[in-house]
């Protein structure tokens, strides 16, 4: 579920990422063709369009070598940190 926060690197705001994640959607939901779940009442058209816009920017990026399951992205998404000792 947290992987939606990966799109913050491509212009998705944290507020929209949090709203989409809280509604139960992950990045994979937006990558599956004909996924009718993302057209539910839980997600506004505006937020859905913002996610698709960020995905398009991601796909157009010349440096698509980022791990969408990067632990740092996941920690940032949950507002948690790791203590360095």
Secondary structure, DSSP 8 states (H G I E B T S, - for coil): -GGGGGGGGGT--HHHHHHHHHTT--HHHHHSTT-GGGGSTTS-HHHHHHHHHHHHHHHH-TT----TT-HHHHHHHTT------
